[in-house]
């Protein structure tokens, strides 16, 4: 199940940027964060793919969504200029950003290569 994050839940589950200057992942498994807006057509194309992936990788990967209109501070912190923007966050190492409405196989490849998660 895809979960929607606010500033507070982001700090609990992903990165507490108020307490840490250096990147420190707070989660217990890798995650994928979709920065989106309700009016964005490409974002609407990505949404069902993310729902499918959340079922296929259930228990191995968390998938979150951040509404850039509602959570402007988070969008600004990551320098989101265009949406959808997708942040791949491994448990170890630095997160990586991808942009655009990616096809499902591209998501699967990035989940395997960047997040080191197999189905």
N, C-alpha and C positions, 0 to 999 in steps of 0.2 A: 504494500500500500504506500503510495506516494504521500509524504507528509509536508505540510506547509510550515515554513519557518518564519518567526518574527525575530527581531533583534535579540530578545531574551532567550528564545530557544536555540538560536544560532550560537550564542555564547556558551550555552550548556553542551550542545551536541557537536559543534564543529570547532570553533576557535573563540576563546575569550580574549578579544583584542584589547579590552580595557585593562586586563591584568598582565598580558604578555606582549612584549615588543616583537620577539621572534616567533615565527610560526610554531604553534604547538597544537596538534590535533587532539580534540577532546573526546572523539568517538572511539568505540571499541571495534568497529569494522569500517572498511572503506566506504566512501559515499560519493554520490554524484549530485550536484546542485544545479538546478535549472533556474536561471534568472529569466523571468518572463513578464508579460503584461497581458491582461485580458483582451485588449484590442488587437494584439499582434497575431496576424494570420499564420506565419511560420511557427509561432509558439503553439498554436492550436494543432498544427500538424505533428508536432513533437509529443504533445501530451499523451495520446494513446500508446505511442511507442514506449514512453517511460512507464506507463501503467503495466504494459506487457513485461518489460524488463524487471519491474519491481516484483512481479509474481515469479518470473523465471529465476531470479537471483535471491529469492526470499531467504532471509537468515544469513546471507553472505555479503550483502550490500545494502546500504540505506540510500534511498532516493528522496531528495528534498526539492521543494520548489520555493522560490522567493519572488514575490510580486514586487517588481521594481517601482511601481507606482506607489505602493503602500510602504515599502521598506527602502526608502531613498538613501538612508545612511549606509545600509549594507551594499546597495548597488554602487554608491559613490566610493566606498572603501575598496571595492574591486575594480573601479574604473570602468564600469559597464557602460559602453557607448552604443552597442547595438544588441538587439535581442532576437532570438534566444541566444544567451551565452551560457555555456555549460562548464561547470568547474568540476574536474575529476580530482578527488581528494583521497590519496592513498593513506594507509595508517602510518607509514613511514615515508619521509621525503616531502618534497614540495608539491603543492597542488598544481594542476595544469588546466589552462582555459582553452576551450574550443568555442567557435561561433557558428551560428547558422542552424538550420533545420537539418540535422544529420540523419542519414538513413540508419535503420536498425543495425545493419552489419557493421557500420562504422562505430556505433556505440559499443557493440559487442567486442570489437577489436580493441578499442580504447579501454574497456573494462578489463580485458585480459592483459594488455600491454602496460597500461599506466597503473591500474589498481591491483593487478596480479590476482584477479578473481576468475575462477573457472566456474562454469555452470554446474 
